[in-house]
């Protein structure tokens, strides 16, 4: 059990290290499940970025004289499992992409929270270089989240158009609702 902030900081870093390594395994599956070329490329680029995040964490552990191993990130494990469940659904095209983006953004928000925490710990502990490295990763996670939001706007509209087209085929022409808008 952590005795002080330094020990808590190391525990949180170990948790993040495991989380990032889980993502290195999950991102190729997300890329493969994406039908949008832009989304697939985004996942492939973020995979390379995530490998860099792992390297930054390894550099920090080296500076601390600590091993990065020994902790399982249960939060990320749950998020990755939820993402896997989404990819097993029989969604197709933009609808699958919209579902995958939702899962990916939950991952990004988890990471943003975790990196924000370790950045604050590193600053409080006077670990300026480590804080700088962690903040670099934090900014990349925020940028990824923003890119996903931008992609979602187009993909969600495509998924909604597909749903409306299916409804139009199913509904009789008489009494058709007009002017429906997405919430």
C-alpha positions as CSV (number, residue, x, y, z in Angstrom):
1,X,0.0,0.0,0.0
2,X,1.4,3.4,-0.9
3,X,2.9,5.3,2.1
4,X,3.2,8.7,0.4
5,X,2.6,10.7,-2.7
6,X,5.8,9.3,-4.4
7,X,4.6,5.7,-3.9
8,X,1.1,6.6,-5.1
9,X,2.6,8.3,-8.1
10,X,4.6,5.1,-9.0
11,X,1.4,3.0,-8.5
12,X,-0.6,5.2,-10.8
13,X,2.3,5.1,-13.4
14,X,2.3,1.3,-13.3
15,X,-1.5,1.3,-13.8
16,X,-1.0,3.6,-16.9
17,X,1.8,1.5,-18.2
18,X,-0.4,-1.6,-18.2
19,X,-3.3,0.4,-19.7
20,X,-1.2,1.7,-22.6
21,X,0.1,-1.9,-23.3
22,X,-3.5,-3.2,-23.3
23,X,-4.3,-0.5,-25.9
24,X,-1.3,-1.5,-28.1
25,X,-3.1,-4.9,-28.4
26,X,-6.6,-3.4,-28.8
27,X,-6.1,-0.6,-31.3
28,X,-5.3,-3.0,-34.3
29,X,-8.6,-4.7,-33.7
30,X,-10.4,-1.4,-33.7
31,X,-8.7,-0.4,-36.9
32,X,-9.7,-3.6,-38.5
33,X,-13.3,-3.3,-37.5
34,X,-13.6,0.3,-38.8
35,X,-15.2,0.8,-42.3
36,X,-14.2,4.4,-42.6
37,X,-10.7,4.7,-44.1
38,X,-10.2,7.9,-42.1
39,X,-11.1,6.2,-38.8
40,X,-8.9,3.2,-39.6
41,X,-6.0,5.5,-40.3
42,X,-6.7,7.4,-37.1
43,X,-6.5,4.2,-35.1
44,X,-3.3,3.1,-36.9
45,X,-1.7,6.5,-36.1
46,X,-2.8,6.4,-32.5
47,X,-1.3,2.9,-32.2
48,X,2.1,4.4,-33.1
49,X,1.5,7.3,-30.7
50,X,0.5,4.8,-28.0
51,X,3.8,2.9,-28.5
52,X,5.5,6.2,-27.9
53,X,3.5,6.7,-24.7
54,X,4.8,3.3,-23.5
55,X,8.4,4.4,-24.2
56,X,7.9,7.7,-22.3
57,X,6.6,5.8,-19.3
58,X,9.6,3.4,-19.5
59,X,11.9,6.4,-19.5
60,X,10.1,7.7,-16.4
61,X,10.4,4.4,-14.7
62,X,14.1,4.2,-15.5
63,X,14.6,7.7,-14.0
64,X,12.7,6.6,-10.9
65,X,14.7,3.4,-10.6
66,X,11.5,1.4,-10.6
67,X,10.0,-1.5,-12.6
68,X,6.9,-0.6,-14.7
69,X,5.5,-4.1,-14.2
70,X,3.3,-5.6,-11.6
71,X,-0.1,-3.8,-11.9
72,X,-3.2,-4.7,-13.9
73,X,-5.3,-1.7,-15.0
74,X,-8.8,-3.0,-14.4
75,X,-10.4,0.2,-15.6
76,X,-8.8,-0.1,-19.0
77,X,-9.5,-3.9,-19.1
78,X,-13.2,-3.1,-18.7
79,X,-13.1,-0.4,-21.4
80,X,-11.3,-2.7,-23.8
81,X,-13.8,-5.5,-23.0
82,X,-16.7,-3.1,-23.7
83,X,-15.1,-2.1,-27.0
84,X,-14.7,-5.8,-28.0
85,X,-18.4,-6.4,-27.2
86,X,-19.3,-3.4,-29.5
87,X,-17.3,-4.9,-32.3
88,X,-19.1,-8.2,-31.9
89,X,-22.5,-6.6,-32.6
90,X,-23.9,-7.0,-36.0
91,X,-23.6,-3.2,-36.8
92,X,-22.4,-2.4,-40.2
93,X,-20.6,0.6,-41.9
94,X,-21.1,4.0,-40.3
95,X,-23.2,2.5,-37.5
96,X,-20.3,0.2,-36.4
97,X,-17.9,3.2,-36.8
98,X,-20.1,5.3,-34.6
99,X,-20.1,2.6,-32.0
100,X,-16.4,2.1,-32.1
101,X,-15.8,5.9,-31.8
102,X,-17.9,5.9,-28.6
103,X,-15.8,3.1,-27.2
104,X,-12.6,4.8,-28.2
105,X,-13.6,8.1,-26.6
106,X,-14.4,6.4,-23.3
107,X,-10.8,5.1,-23.5
108,X,-9.4,8.5,-24.3
109,X,-11.4,10.2,-21.4
110,X,-10.1,7.6,-19.0
111,X,-6.5,8.3,-20.1
112,X,-7.0,12.0,-20.0
113,X,-8.1,11.7,-16.4
114,X,-5.2,9.3,-15.5
115,X,-2.5,11.5,-17.2
116,X,-3.9,14.6,-15.6
117,X,-3.5,12.9,-12.2
118,X,0.1,11.8,-12.7
119,X,1.0,15.2,-14.2
120,X,-0.2,16.8,-11.0
121,X,1.7,14.3,-8.8
122,X,4.9,14.7,-10.8
123,X,4.7,18.5,-10.4
124,X,4.0,18.3,-6.7
125,X,7.0,15.9,-6.3
126,X,9.3,18.3,-8.2
127,X,9.8,15.9,-11.1
128,X,9.8,18.6,-13.8
129,X,11.1,16.5,-16.6
130,X,8.7,13.7,-15.9
131,X,5.9,16.2,-15.6
132,X,6.8,17.5,-19.1
133,X,6.8,14.0,-20.6
134,X,3.5,13.1,-19.0
135,X,2.0,16.4,-20.1
136,X,3.1,15.8,-23.7
137,X,1.2,12.5,-23.6
138,X,-1.8,14.2,-22.0
139,X,-2.0,16.7,-24.8
140,X,-1.8,13.9,-27.4
141,X,-4.7,12.1,-25.7
142,X,-6.7,15.3,-25.8
143,X,-5.9,15.8,-29.5
144,X,-7.0,12.2,-30.3
145,X,-10.2,12.8,-28.4
146,X,-10.8,15.9,-30.5
147,X,-10.1,14.1,-33.7
148,X,-12.6,11.4,-32.7
149,X,-15.2,14.1,-32.0
150,X,-14.7,15.6,-35.5
151,X,-14.9,12.2,-37.2
152,X,-18.0,11.3,-35.2
153,X,-19.9,14.3,-36.5
154,X,-19.7,13.1,-40.1
155,X,-20.0,9.4,-39.2
156,X,-22.9,9.8,-36.9
157,X,-24.8,11.7,-39.6
158,X,-24.0,8.9,-42.1
159,X,-25.2,6.3,-39.5
160,X,-28.4,8.3,-39.0
161,X,-29.0,8.7,-42.7
162,X,-28.7,4.9,-43.0
163,X,-31.2,4.4,-40.3
164,X,-33.7,6.9,-41.8
165,X,-33.3,5.2,-45.2
166,X,-34.2,1.8,-43.6
167,X,-37.2,3.3,-41.8
168,X,-38.4,4.9,-45.0
169,X,-38.3,1.5,-46.7
170,X,-40.3,0.0,-43.8
171,X,-42.9,2.7,-43.4
172,X,-45.9,3.0,-45.7
173,X,-46.0,6.2,-47.7
174,X,-49.1,7.5,-46.1
175,X,-48.8,9.2,-42.7
176,X,-45.0,9.4,-42.9
177,X,-43.5,11.8,-40.3
178,X,-41.7,14.8,-41.6
179,X,-38.9,17.0,-40.3
180,X,-37.5,14.5,-37.7
181,X,-34.3,15.7,-36.2
182,X,-31.6,13.8,-34.3
183,X,-31.4,14.8,-30.6
